[in-house]
Amino acid sequence: MRYDQLFTKNLLTLILISITISVSAANKRDSLILNRIYDYQQTNNAAIDSIEDQVYAKFRYNVEKRNPILWLIPSMYVMAKDEREYIRESYSKVKFNNAHEYDITSQVQAGTISRSTMPTLLDYMTPNIYDIDLYDGHMLSPFNKVNRRFYRYTQKLQSDGTTRLEFRPKNYNTQLLNGYAIVDTKTGRIIRTLLNGEFDMLTLRTEITLGKEGVRSVMPAKCTTAATFRFMGNRIAALFDANYNCEKTLPDSIKNVSSRELMDEVRPSTLSETDKQIYEAYDIAHQKDTTEQAPKEKKQRLWKKIFWDTIGDNLVTPISAESEEASFSMSPIINPLYLSYTHSRGVRYKMKFRTRYSFSRYRYLTLNPTFGYAFKERQFYFTAPLRMTYNPKRNGYVELEFGNGNRISNSSVQEVISKAHEDTINFNNTNIDRFNDQHLSLKNNIMLFDWVDIEAGFIYHRRSAVNKDVMIQYDMPTEYRSFAPLIGFKFLPWLNRGPLLSINYERGIKGVNKSDLEYERWEFDAQWKKKIPGLRLLNLRVGAGMYTNKKDNLFVDYTNFRDRNLPEGWDDDWSGNFQLLSSHEYNRSDYYLRGNISYESPMLVATWLPYVGKYIEKERFYLSTVLLEKSRPYYELGYGFTNRYISVGAFASFRNTHFDRIGVEIEFELFRRW
């Protein structure tokens, strides 16, 4: 080998070795500063307990682009007309129970906008940069050890003795951020940090300055967020400033007071020139509204107020009212969030009402009805639970519920007619085995011990035939009624660290208000939602049910194994239900044995796909199985994802090893956090 070749080879070897050593040294330095951050958090985070803060917050909005679609967005209706710049201020008391839980009490409010707008920004008011999720249930913090595998880090030692730690996601995703932090090199204390991210139709740039000493050093002292909302041609810029640990304290008796004068007294810093101009423009316009106007102009303004401000606002914005004793809220009449689609049910729409009246702190009445309509079935659904809570500490309440459920089938009715008339009848398309179901229940629940609840009461069903003419033709009853006392136990032997176990018993008795069905039913159920660090969730459920006493013409109707008519989207029991099982199969087996498992994570499959993956918030895998009487074992496999717009689940079912069918579940999740 020539001398120059040997020299070149040795030189390349030395270069590779030096690069390897430098990379290894850099990784060690990164690990060292990160470990100091983790240690500092563990040392100080536990001290956050019963700390009270006075917090001043200021929101400023600038409607840069808007079109009529903005009218349909909850909490945005007020920005769809008139002015383009708004300001809102609040002064609140925040009590930290620990690093993850806190209560906010608003004391003073002021501004040029009368109601809360873009309320999702409140989620970004108190970030916990050391927690697994930076905000409540979303965005993985780069400063938590569990999330370290999602980020790449680089550091640079600065002349003042601090370290600039930069971070970026290994794969871009809406749950991850990029930015930097200025860290005290010796202790690992984060002095300030800048976070850039995108979540739920908001592009965010947040700068957080933390406290300087003790427990305050792991809590924000000042937080500034610049956010941009974009949706179908609309663009709104928002600037949110929050100052913590303010000096001025207000009495606890001051709550939700609207006063600009009082806000001037407690505001920790002066308003900017832009803020003052917004207030001045509002005052001029408000003063003009109060001056004398011509009758014609007054009439026009009155009709505008009725049509736009009253009717229009209530169509697209949640309606709510609140006093010290009572509260009421109603979901918007026009809201895509309450539309869903399934392969078997088609399009469904639902609305919710929530009311509450407090007799005292420990005794209150709630009425929370839900209404829905299935367009494919042309079926109206409702449930109206009226609950009196008399001992919230022991989960003590009495509940009266009235509603109608899914249409229920009773195959024994068809069997009786067929047996009497042999094979001379064709029941196709007659709905002879289908019944509408109305129910009324009264239950009392009380917690006997911290790990045992007992529920007792009764339930009354009135089931009427869908096709009454056919039933009359063959001398069959058009109605069946049942009255059943019930008792149930819920066990939490491991408290919140293990599964919830339940046992339910129900016995039908004849002769009570024309009840004509006699039966005895047992059900056993176990559910466990195991939270795993990194916003992951393992959902496990097993259960069984059986009829031990059954007479003729019985309706098989289980409590824990039934078709749901008004699901709640991604946060509902998708992982505890069967999506493709035919509705009549729930009601024809004297027993069932079921099992469901799902695994949820922010990053599974789709999040790693280019372009698409960055918008996926969470994903799930599903596996469900049930064993029924006179049926082969039934299985469902599924995959689902959710993002800012929609939740989608795709499912395939099997009988033994034979393919059955596929189907899709779609829930519009648009603005579910708004």
Secondary structure in CASP SS format (residue, H / E / C, confidence):
PFRMAT SS
TARGET T0000
AUTHOR 0000-0000-0000
METHOD secondary structure of the structure
MODEL  1
M C 1.00
R C 1.00
Y H 1.00
D H 1.00
Q H 1.00
L H 1.00
F H 1.00
T H 1.00
K H 1.00
N H 1.00
L H 1.00
L H 1.00
T H 1.00
L H 1.00
I H 1.00
L H 1.00
I H 1.00
S H 1.00
I H 1.00
T H 1.00
I H 1.00
S H 1.00
V H 1.00
S H 1.00
A H 1.00
A H 1.00
N H 1.00
K H 1.00
R H 1.00
D H 1.00
S H 1.00
L H 1.00
I H 1.00
L H 1.00
N H 1.00
R H 1.00
I H 1.00
Y H 1.00
D H 1.00
Y H 1.00
Q H 1.00
Q H 1.00
T H 1.00
N H 1.00
N H 1.00
A C 1.00
A C 1.00
I C 1.00
D C 1.00
S C 1.00
I E 1.00
E E 1.00
D E 1.00
Q E 1.00
V E 1.00
Y E 1.00
A E 1.00
K E 1.00
F E 1.00
R E 1.00
Y E 1.00
N E 1.00
V E 1.00
E E 1.00
K E 1.00
R C 1.00
N C 1.00
P H 1.00
I H 1.00
L H 1.00
W H 1.00
L H 1.00
I C 1.00
P C 1.00
S C 1.00
M C 1.00
Y H 1.00
V H 1.00
M H 1.00
A H 1.00
K C 1.00
D C 1.00
E C 1.00
R C 1.00
E E 1.00
Y E 1.00
I E 1.00
R E 1.00
E E 1.00
S E 1.00
Y E 1.00
S E 1.00
K E 1.00
V E 1.00
K E 1.00
F E 1.00
N C 1.00
N C 1.00
A C 1.00
H C 1.00
E C 1.00
Y E 1.00
D E 1.00
I E 1.00
T E 1.00
S E 1.00
Q E 1.00
V E 1.00
Q E 1.00
A E 1.00
G E 1.00
T C 1.00
I C 1.00
S C 1.00
R C 1.00
S C 1.00
T C 1.00
M C 1.00
P H 1.00
T H 1.00
L H 1.00
L H 1.00
D H 1.00
Y H 1.00
M C 1.00
T C 1.00
P C 1.00
N C 1.00
I C 1.00
Y C 1.00
D C 1.00
I C 1.00
D E 1.00
L E 1.00
Y E 1.00
D C 1.00
G C 1.00
H E 1.00
M E 1.00
L E 1.00
S C 1.00
P C 1.00
F C 1.00
N C 1.00
K H 1.00
V H 1.00
N H 1.00
R H 1.00
R H 1.00
F H 1.00
Y E 1.00
R E 1.00
Y E 1.00
T E 1.00
Q E 1.00
K E 1.00
L E 1.00
Q C 1.00
S C 1.00
D C 1.00
G C 1.00
T E 1.00
T E 1.00
R E 1.00
L E 1.00
E E 1.00
F E 1.00
R E 1.00
P E 1.00
K C 1.00
N C 1.00
Y C 1.00
N C 1.00
T C 1.00
Q C 1.00
L C 1.00
L C 1.00
N E 1.00
G E 1.00
Y E 1.00
A E 1.00
I E 1.00
V E 1.00
D E 1.00
T C 1.00
K C 1.00
T C 1.00
G C 1.00
R C 1.00
I E 1.00
I E 1.00
R E 1.00
T E 1.00
L E 1.00
L E 1.00
N E 1.00
G E 1.00
E E 1.00
F E 1.00
D C 1.00
M C 1.00
L E 1.00
T E 1.00
L E 1.00
R E 1.00
T E 1.00
E E 1.00
I E 1.00
T E 1.00
L E 1.00
G C 1.00
K C 1.00
E C 1.00
G H 1.00
V H 1.00
R H 1.00
S H 1.00
V H 1.00
M C 1.00
P E 1.00
A E 1.00
K E 1.00
C E 1.00
T E 1.00
T E 1.00
A E 1.00
A E 1.00
T E 1.00
F E 1.00
R E 1.00
F E 1.00
M C 1.00
G C 1.00
N E 1.00
R E 1.00
I E 1.00
A E 1.00
A E 1.00
L E 1.00
F E 1.00
D E 1.00
A E 1.00
N E 1.00
Y C 1.00
N C 1.00
C C 1.00
E C 1.00
K C 1.00
T C 1.00
L C 1.00
P C 1.00
D C 1.00
S C 1.00
I C 1.00
K C 1.00
N C 1.00
V E 1.00
S E 1.00
S C 1.00
R H 1.00
E H 1.00
L H 1.00
M H 1.00
D H 1.00
E H 1.00
V H 1.00
R C 1.00
P C 1.00
S C 1.00
T C 1.00
L C 1.00
S C 1.00
E H 1.00
T H 1.00
D H 1.00
K H 1.00
Q H 1.00
I H 1.00
Y H 1.00
E H 1.00
A H 1.00
Y H 1.00
D H 1.00
I H 1.00
A H 1.00
H H 1.00
Q H 1.00
K H 1.00
D H 1.00
T H 1.00
T C 1.00
E C 1.00
Q C 1.00
A C 1.00
P H 1.00
K H 1.00
E H 1.00
K H 1.00
K H 1.00
Q H 1.00
R H 1.00
L H 1.00
W H 1.00
K H 1.00
K H 1.00
I H 1.00
F H 1.00
W H 1.00
D H 1.00
T H 1.00
I H 1.00
G H 1.00
D H 1.00
N H 1.00
L H 1.00
V H 1.00
T C 1.00
P C 1.00
I E 1.00
S E 1.00
A E 1.00
E E 1.00
S C 1.00
E C 1.00
E C 1.00
A E 1.00
S E 1.00
F E 1.00
S E 1.00
M E 1.00
S C 1.00
P C 1.00
I C 1.00
I C 1.00
N C 1.00
P H 1.00
L H 1.00
Y H 1.00
L E 1.00
S E 1.00
Y E 1.00
T E 1.00
H C 1.00
S C 1.00
R C 1.00
G E 1.00
V E 1.00
R E 1.00
Y E 1.00
K E 1.00
M E 1.00
K E 1.00
F E 1.00
R E 1.00
T E 1.00
R E 1.00
Y E 1.00
S E 1.00
F E 1.00
S E 1.00
R C 1.00
Y C 1.00
R E 1.00
Y E 1.00
L E 1.00
T E 1.00
L E 1.00
N C 1.00
P C 1.00
T E 1.00
F E 1.00
G E 1.00
Y E 1.00
A E 1.00
F C 1.00
K C 1.00
E C 1.00
R C 1.00
Q E 1.00
F E 1.00
Y E 1.00
F E 1.00
T E 1.00
A E 1.00
P E 1.00
L E 1.00
R E 1.00
M E 1.00
T E 1.00
Y E 1.00
N E 1.00
P H 1.00
K H 1.00
R H 1.00
N C 1.00
G E 1.00
Y E 1.00
V E 1.00
E E 1.00
L E 1.00
E E 1.00
F E 1.00
G E 1.00
N E 1.00
G C 1.00
N C 1.00
R C 1.00
I E 1.00
S E 1.00
N C 1.00
S H 1.00
S H 1.00
V H 1.00
Q H 1.00
E H 1.00
V H 1.00
I H 1.00
S H 1.00
K H 1.00
A H 1.00
H H 1.00
E C 1.00
D C 1.00
T C 1.00
I C 1.00
N C 1.00
F C 1.00
N C 1.00
N C 1.00
T C 1.00
N C 1.00
I C 1.00
D C 1.00
R E 1.00
F E 1.00
N E 1.00
D E 1.00
Q E 1.00
H E 1.00
L E 1.00
S E 1.00
L E 1.00
K E 1.00
N E 1.00
N E 1.00
I E 1.00
M E 1.00
L E 1.00
F E 1.00
D C 1.00
W C 1.00
V E 1.00
D E 1.00
I E 1.00
E E 1.00
A E 1.00
G E 1.00
F E 1.00
I E 1.00
Y E 1.00
H E 1.00
R E 1.00
R E 1.00
S E 1.00
A E 1.00
V C 1.00
N C 1.00
K H 1.00
D H 1.00
V H 1.00
M H 1.00
I H 1.00
Q H 1.00
Y C 1.00
D C 1.00
M C 1.00
P C 1.00
T C 1.00
E E 1.00
Y E 1.00
R E 1.00
S E 1.00
F E 1.00
A E 1.00
P E 1.00
L E 1.00
I E 1.00
G E 1.00
F E 1.00
K E 1.00
F E 1.00
L C 1.00
P C 1.00
W C 1.00
L H 1.00
N H 1.00
R H 1.00
G C 1.00
P C 1.00
L E 1.00
L E 1.00
S E 1.00
I E 1.00
N E 1.00
Y E 1.00
E E 1.00
R E 1.00
G E 1.00
I E 1.00
K C 1.00
G C 1.00
V C 1.00
N C 1.00
K C 1.00
S C 1.00
D C 1.00
L C 1.00
E C 1.00
Y E 1.00
E E 1.00
R E 1.00
W E 1.00
E E 1.00
F E 1.00
D E 1.00
A E 1.00
Q E 1.00
W E 1.00
K E 1.00
K E 1.00
K E 1.00
I E 1.00
P C 1.00
G C 1.00
L C 1.00
R E 1.00
L E 1.00
L E 1.00
N E 1.00
L E 1.00
R E 1.00
V E 1.00
G E 1.00
A E 1.00
G E 1.00
M E 1.00
Y E 1.00
T E 1.00
N E 1.00
K E 1.00
K C 1.00
D C 1.00
N C 1.00
L C 1.00
F C 1.00
V C 1.00
D C 1.00
Y C 1.00
T C 1.00
N C 1.00
F C 1.00
R C 1.00
D C 1.00
R C 1.00
N C 1.00
L C 1.00
P C 1.00
E C 1.00
G H 1.00
W H 1.00
D H 1.00
D C 1.00
D H 1.00
W H 1.00
S H 1.00
G H 1.00
N C 1.00
F C 1.00
Q C 1.00
L C 1.00
L C 1.00
S C 1.00
S H 1.00
H H 1.00
E H 1.00
Y H 1.00
N H 1.00
R C 1.00
S C 1.00
D C 1.00
Y E 1.00
Y E 1.00
L E 1.00
R E 1.00
G E 1.00
N E 1.00
I E 1.00
S E 1.00
Y E 1.00
E E 1.00
S E 1.00
P C 1.00
M C 1.00
L C 1.00
V C 1.00
A H 1.00
T H 1.00
W H 1.00
L C 1.00
P C 1.00
Y C 1.00
V C 1.00
G H 1.00
K H 1.00
Y H 1.00
I C 1.00
E C 1.00
K E 1.00
E E 1.00
R E 1.00
F E 1.00
Y E 1.00
L E 1.00
S E 1.00
T E 1.00
V E 1.00
L E 1.00
L E 1.00
E C 1.00
K C 1.00
S C 1.00
R C 1.00
P C 1.00
Y E 1.00
Y E 1.00
E E 1.00
L E 1.00
G E 1.00
Y E 1.00
G E 1.00
F E 1.00
T E 1.00
N C 1.00
R C 1.00
Y C 1.00
I E 1.00
S E 1.00
V E 1.00
G E 1.00
A E 1.00
F E 1.00
A E 1.00
S E 1.00
F E 1.00
R E 1.00
N C 1.00
T C 1.00
H E 1.00
F E 1.00
D E 1.00
R E 1.00
I E 1.00
G E 1.00
V E 1.00
E E 1.00
I E 1.00
E E 1.00
F E 1.00
E C 1.00
L C 1.00
F C 1.00
R C 1.00
R C 1.00
W C 1.00
END
